[in-house]
Amino acid sequence: MSKWWARPLFWFFRRREGKLALIDEGGASRLVDGCAPDEVKLTEGMAPIATGRRREPVERLLSEPGPVPPRRSKPQRKDVRKTSGAFQVPPPGLAERHRAAGRGGSEFKLAWLDSPVPLVLVVRFHGSGPNQADLVQGVRKWTLLRREDRGRTVVPLPVRDSEGVHLLIETRANWSAWVQAGDTVPVIEARYASSGSFVLRYLDGPARFHMEHQARGAFSVTELTPEFEQGPRILSGNGRAAATGELAEPALLHVRAEGDWQITVTPR
């Protein structure tokens, strides 16, 4: 009877439930029991201890792997080709009392423009921020634009019961601001692309409006009343998304957005 210390090393370990496949040099395979030391040997490219063989190719029998799911690629951001030319500089011949420009923080008033139609206000920052523009009316204050980089905002001005358009600018960059008549804003035909708050004119008949937004935050297109008050909402959404709405007749439109956007018009 052999001594206990003469037993092979693997005798001291509990056998595993799984089997190992030993591949012979000729390519044939056979099942053998496996234990913890066997598993160590396998990780080193050796045969199980029970076989007493030298280095041989060994592999573990595994269940058939399921189909590998395809890698999901990150959605690529679409580059919006912005429509150029609008609200870059004040309209030609605009008097100084209706426009202002400077560098750094400032508080001032722009005189109302004598126009038969309501006005739009344009504020531009020409350098890195933080940049902020606020519209002040009495004790109330509305933030029109807050950005860390250069940017521009265009907003309708329905209220005309004060001495002027009171603005508060907070920045270290160059800036410019002015008012212009609402009937001078750009006309949208088949497509228009820009960023941030904007005012457009639509001059045709019934159409479907499709807007794509390329930033976080809410976005919308609202019809303006003749007094430039907010009218019916045509479409709205949130984040990097798209939305569609219908418009029945010519209108002035207020676009609200946090980033780049594109609007496509399809006649009905």
Secondary structure, 3 states (H helix, E strand, C coil): CCCHHHCCHHHHCCCCCCEEEEECCCCCEEEEECCHHHHHHHHCCCCCHHHCCCCCCEEECCCCCCCCCCCCCCCCCCCCCCCCCCCCCCCCCCCHHHEEEEECCEEEEECCCCCCCCEEEEEEECCCCCEEEEEEECCEEEEEEEECCCEEEEEEECCCCCCCEEEEEECCCEEEEEEEEHHHCCECCCEEEEECCEEEEECCCCEEEEEEECCCCEEEEEEECCCCCEEEEEEEEECCEEEEEEECCCEEEEEECCCEEEEEEEEC
